[in-house]
């Protein structure tokens, strides 16, 4: 039997493929390559010295899903396939609803047709919106403030209803905070298209001389240095959480929601200074006005994941910065 990984050529998906293969799991990968490339698939195979089936297919393609399930003994799914830009979701909300919500529904319908009822879902801390408290616990209210976060919450609700109607479903929902870094090999990492929305790829662009400076939005927040504080988790640690969640479902857990973060917040300036220190390179930056919707601080309480999944983040912020720059240099991204 095998695990189907949707969106497996993407940033988080590719690292999770590595973790599963190195743990001896059999996987099948599908990805439409809209935000990734076949190079990721080749790199996964190089890192692990393992082969696996790959399908270039879209999550909205029911016929392709049926073919994948029919041709492989799939007993569980890790679902990453989705669009992820908050800014783009504001401009194109219908596109995000179709891909992230209808796509999840289409996948679940295919799973039902093929009697596969185990899934780990890639969700996001954006479902919390403006957090009612920090650190954020799983029982905090969910009130997303942008279309991307709303699609993640809608997809969660689809899965919750499936479980409520049929207790044979085994479902793990992982709410990520801010993944950064890259695999230690330097072969896979985050490869943004266009101007990145996330801090670390932007820092790499500036450091490589492709952009003039990092714009730090706001330095008057009630935080130690006035800049926004977020929970940054190394991508390899994040990937391991999916293996832990899959094992938990196999042990009999039927539904669970877990925050995946470090439990520690770092400010924008702390990240910039760590990047400079670790990589011995200057990162020019300037202070800009706050952006609408940004909050002062948001970081996870990951204790439930440690208690129930046996998972916790291990890698330091220095490792996150070093691995990110190593990947960027090795792949000449900029």
C-alpha positions as CSV (number, residue, x, y, z in Angstrom):
1,X,0.0,0.0,0.0
2,X,1.1,3.6,-0.7
3,X,0.6,7.1,0.4
4,X,-0.6,9.6,-2.2
5,X,1.0,13.0,-1.9
6,X,-0.9,15.7,-3.7
7,X,1.3,18.7,-4.5
8,X,4.3,16.6,-3.8
9,X,6.7,18.6,-6.0
10,X,6.1,21.8,-4.0
11,X,8.1,23.3,-1.2
12,X,6.5,21.5,1.7
13,X,5.4,18.5,-0.3
14,X,8.9,17.7,-1.6
15,X,10.4,17.7,1.9
16,X,7.6,15.5,3.2
17,X,8.3,13.0,0.3
18,X,11.9,12.8,1.5
19,X,10.9,12.2,5.1
20,X,8.4,9.4,4.2
21,X,10.8,7.7,1.8
22,X,13.6,7.7,4.3
23,X,11.2,6.2,6.8
24,X,10.5,3.3,4.4
25,X,7.1,4.5,3.2
26,X,5.9,3.8,-0.3
27,X,4.6,7.0,-2.0
28,X,2.9,8.1,-5.1
29,X,3.2,11.8,-6.1
30,X,0.9,14.0,-8.1
31,X,1.4,17.7,-8.9
32,X,0.3,20.0,-11.7
33,X,3.6,21.8,-11.6
34,X,2.0,25.2,-11.5
35,X,4.2,26.3,-8.7
36,X,7.0,23.7,-8.9
37,X,8.9,21.7,-11.5
38,X,10.0,18.2,-12.3
39,X,13.4,19.2,-10.9
40,X,12.0,18.7,-7.4
41,X,11.0,15.1,-8.3
42,X,14.5,14.4,-9.6
43,X,16.0,15.9,-6.4
44,X,13.8,13.8,-4.1
45,X,15.0,10.7,-5.9
46,X,18.6,11.8,-5.7
47,X,18.4,12.5,-2.0
48,X,16.7,9.3,-1.0
49,X,18.0,6.9,-3.7
50,X,14.4,5.7,-4.0
51,X,12.0,5.7,-7.0
52,X,8.3,6.3,-7.0
53,X,5.4,7.0,-9.5
54,X,4.9,10.6,-10.4
55,X,1.8,11.9,-12.2
56,X,1.6,15.4,-13.6
57,X,-2.1,16.0,-12.9
58,X,-4.5,18.6,-11.4
59,X,-6.4,18.0,-8.2
60,X,-9.6,19.1,-10.0
61,X,-9.2,16.4,-12.6
62,X,-11.5,13.5,-11.4
63,X,-10.5,11.2,-14.3
64,X,-6.8,11.7,-13.4
65,X,-7.5,11.0,-9.7
66,X,-9.4,7.8,-10.6
67,X,-6.5,6.6,-12.8
68,X,-4.0,7.3,-10.0
69,X,-6.0,5.4,-7.4
70,X,-6.7,2.6,-9.8
71,X,-3.1,2.1,-10.8
72,X,-1.7,2.2,-7.3
73,X,-2.5,0.6,-4.0
74,X,-3.2,3.8,-2.2
75,X,-4.5,3.6,1.4
76,X,-3.9,7.1,2.6
77,X,-3.4,10.7,1.3
78,X,-1.3,13.7,2.4
79,X,-3.0,16.7,0.7
80,X,-0.8,19.7,-0.1
81,X,-2.1,20.7,-3.5
82,X,-3.4,24.2,-3.2
83,X,-2.7,27.9,-4.0
84,X,-1.0,29.7,-1.1
85,X,-0.5,33.5,-1.7
86,X,-2.6,35.7,0.6
87,X,-2.2,38.7,-1.7
88,X,-3.2,36.7,-4.8
89,X,-6.2,35.3,-3.0
90,X,-7.4,38.8,-2.4
91,X,-7.2,39.6,-6.1
92,X,-8.6,36.3,-7.3
93,X,-10.9,34.8,-4.6
94,X,-12.8,32.6,-7.0
95,X,-9.6,31.0,-8.2
96,X,-8.6,30.2,-4.7
97,X,-12.0,28.8,-3.8
98,X,-12.0,26.6,-6.9
99,X,-8.6,25.2,-6.3
100,X,-8.4,24.9,-2.5
101,X,-12.0,24.1,-1.6
102,X,-13.5,22.4,-4.7
103,X,-10.1,20.7,-5.2
104,X,-10.3,19.2,-1.7
105,X,-13.9,18.1,-2.3
106,X,-12.9,16.5,-5.7
107,X,-10.1,14.6,-4.0
108,X,-12.3,13.4,-1.2
109,X,-14.9,12.2,-3.7
110,X,-12.2,10.2,-5.5
111,X,-11.1,8.8,-2.1
112,X,-14.6,7.6,-1.4
113,X,-14.9,6.0,-4.8
114,X,-11.7,4.0,-4.1
115,X,-12.5,3.3,-0.4
116,X,-9.6,5.3,0.9
117,X,-10.5,7.2,4.1
118,X,-7.3,8.3,5.7
119,X,-5.9,11.9,5.0
120,X,-3.5,14.3,6.5
121,X,-4.5,17.9,5.4
122,X,-2.1,20.8,5.0
123,X,-3.8,23.7,6.7
124,X,-2.5,27.0,8.0
125,X,-2.4,29.3,11.0
126,X,-4.1,31.9,8.8
127,X,-7.4,30.2,9.9
128,X,-7.0,31.9,13.3
129,X,-7.0,35.4,11.7
130,X,-6.1,38.0,14.3
131,X,-5.2,35.7,17.3
132,X,-7.3,36.2,20.4
133,X,-4.2,35.2,22.4
134,X,-0.6,34.1,22.1
135,X,0.7,31.6,22.1
136,X,-2.1,30.3,19.8
137,X,-3.8,27.0,20.9
138,X,-5.9,24.8,18.7
139,X,-9.1,25.8,20.6
140,X,-8.7,29.5,19.7
141,X,-11.4,30.9,17.6
142,X,-11.0,30.6,13.8
143,X,-11.7,33.9,12.0
144,X,-9.6,34.2,8.9
145,X,-9.1,37.7,7.5
146,X,-8.3,36.8,3.9
147,X,-9.7,34.5,1.1
148,X,-6.7,32.2,1.4
149,X,-7.3,31.5,5.1
150,X,-11.0,31.2,4.5
151,X,-10.4,28.4,1.9
152,X,-8.2,26.5,4.3
153,X,-10.9,26.7,7.0
154,X,-13.6,25.7,4.4
155,X,-11.5,22.7,3.5
156,X,-11.1,21.8,7.2
157,X,-14.9,21.9,7.5
158,X,-15.4,19.6,4.6
159,X,-13.1,17.1,6.3
160,X,-14.8,17.5,9.7
161,X,-18.2,16.9,8.1
162,X,-16.9,13.8,6.4
163,X,-15.8,12.4,9.7
164,X,-19.0,13.4,11.5
165,X,-21.0,11.5,8.9
166,X,-18.7,8.4,8.7
167,X,-16.5,7.5,11.6
168,X,-14.3,5.3,9.3
169,X,-12.6,8.5,8.1
170,X,-9.3,9.1,9.8
171,X,-8.3,12.7,9.5
172,X,-5.3,14.8,10.7
173,X,-5.4,18.6,10.2
174,X,-2.0,20.3,10.6
175,X,-2.1,24.1,11.0
176,X,1.4,25.4,9.9
177,X,2.9,28.6,11.2
178,X,5.8,30.0,9.0
179,X,7.9,27.4,7.3
180,X,11.4,28.5,6.2
181,X,14.7,26.9,5.4
182,X,15.6,24.1,3.0
183,X,16.8,20.5,3.0
184,X,20.4,20.2,4.3
185,X,21.5,18.7,1.0
186,X,20.7,22.0,-0.7
187,X,18.8,20.1,-3.4
188,X,15.2,21.1,-2.5
189,X,13.9,24.3,-1.0
190,X,11.6,27.2,-1.6
191,X,11.7,28.6,-5.2
192,X,9.4,31.6,-5.4
193,X,7.9,32.8,-8.7
194,X,8.1,36.5,-9.2
195,X,8.5,38.8,-6.1
196,X,8.0,36.6,-3.1
197,X,5.4,37.3,-0.4
198,X,7.4,35.6,2.4
199,X,10.2,37.1,4.3
200,X,13.0,34.6,3.9
201,X,12.9,34.3,0.0
202,X,12.7,38.1,-0.1
203,X,15.8,38.3,2.1
204,X,17.6,36.0,-0.3
205,X,16.7,38.1,-3.3
206,X,18.0,41.2,-1.6
207,X,21.2,39.4,-0.5
208,X,21.8,38.2,-4.0
209,X,21.5,41.8,-5.3
210,X,18.2,41.2,-7.2
211,X,16.3,43.6,-5.1
212,X,17.6,46.8,-3.4
213,X,16.4,46.2,0.2
214,X,14.0,44.4,2.5
215,X,11.0,46.5,3.4
216,X,10.2,46.0,7.0
217,X,6.5,46.9,7.5
218,X,6.2,48.7,10.8
219,X,8.6,49.2,13.7
220,X,6.2,50.6,16.2
221,X,4.5,47.3,17.3
222,X,4.4,46.5,21.0
223,X,7.3,44.0,20.6
224,X,10.9,44.1,21.8
225,X,12.2,45.8,18.7
226,X,9.0,47.2,17.3
227,X,8.8,44.8,14.3
228,X,6.3,42.0,13.8
229,X,6.9,38.7,15.6
230,X,6.1,35.3,13.9
231,X,6.7,31.6,14.6
232,X,9.3,30.3,12.0
233,X,9.7,26.5,11.7
234,X,12.3,24.7,9.7
235,X,10.8,23.0,6.7
236,X,12.4,19.6,7.5
237,X,10.9,19.7,11.0
238,X,7.5,20.6,9.5
239,X,7.8,17.7,7.0
240,X,8.4,15.3,9.9
241,X,5.1,16.3,11.5
242,X,3.3,14.6,8.6
243,X,4.9,11.3,9.2
244,X,4.0,11.6,12.9
245,X,0.4,12.5,12.0
246,X,0.1,9.5,9.6
247,X,1.4,7.2,12.3
248,X,-1.1,8.6,14.8
249,X,-4.0,7.9,12.4
250,X,-2.7,4.4,11.8
251,X,-2.8,3.8,15.6
252,X,-6.5,4.6,15.6
253,X,-7.0,8.3,16.1
254,X,-10.0,9.3,14.0
255,X,-9.8,13.1,13.9
256,X,-7.4,15.7,15.2
257,X,-6.1,19.2,14.7
258,X,-2.6,20.2,15.6
259,X,-0.5,23.4,15.5
260,X,2.9,22.9,13.8
261,X,5.3,25.6,15.0
262,X,8.2,26.1,17.4
263,X,6.4,27.9,20.2
264,X,8.8,30.8,19.9
265,X,8.4,34.1,18.1
266,X,11.1,35.9,16.2
267,X,10.8,39.5,14.9
268,X,11.5,40.5,11.4
269,X,14.7,42.3,12.5
270,X,15.8,39.2,14.5
271,X,15.5,37.1,11.3
272,X,17.5,39.7,9.3
273,X,20.2,39.9,11.9
274,X,20.4,36.1,12.2
275,X,20.7,35.7,8.5
276,X,23.5,38.3,8.4
277,X,25.4,36.7,11.3
278,X,25.1,33.1,10.1
279,X,25.9,33.7,6.4
280,X,28.3,36.6,7.0
281,X,26.6,38.8,4.5
282,X,24.8,42.2,4.8
283,X,21.0,42.5,4.3
284,X,20.0,46.1,3.5
285,X,16.6,47.0,4.8
286,X,14.3,50.0,5.4
287,X,11.3,50.7,7.6
288,X,7.9,51.2,5.9
289,X,4.5,51.8,7.3
290,X,2.5,48.9,8.7
291,X,0.4,46.9,6.3
292,X,-3.3,46.6,6.8
293,X,-4.2,43.3,8.6
294,X,-0.8,42.6,10.0
295,X,-0.7,41.8,13.8
296,X,2.1,42.5,16.3
297,X,2.8,38.9,17.1
298,X,1.6,35.4,16.3
299,X,3.2,32.2,17.5
300,X,2.1,28.7,18.3
301,X,1.5,26.7,21.3
302,X,2.8,23.4,19.9
303,X,2.4,21.4,23.1
304,X,-0.5,19.3,21.8
305,X,1.5,18.1,18.8
306,X,4.3,17.1,21.2
307,X,1.9,15.4,23.6
308,X,-0.2,13.5,21.1
309,X,2.0,13.1,18.0
310,X,5.4,13.0,19.7
311,X,6.5,15.8,17.4
312,X,8.5,18.9,18.2
313,X,10.6,21.3,16.2
314,X,14.3,20.6,16.6
315,X,16.2,23.0,14.3
316,X,17.3,26.5,15.3
317,X,16.8,29.8,13.6
318,X,20.5,29.7,12.6
319,X,20.0,26.4,10.8
320,X,16.9,27.9,9.0
321,X,18.9,30.8,7.8
322,X,22.0,28.8,6.7
323,X,20.0,26.1,4.9
324,X,17.9,28.7,3.0
325,X,20.9,30.6,1.7
326,X,22.7,27.3,0.9
327,X,19.8,26.2,-1.3
328,X,19.6,29.6,-2.9
329,X,23.3,29.6,-3.8
330,X,23.4,25.9,-4.9
331,X,20.5,26.3,-7.3
332,X,21.4,29.8,-8.6
333,X,17.9,30.9,-8.0
334,X,18.6,34.6,-8.2
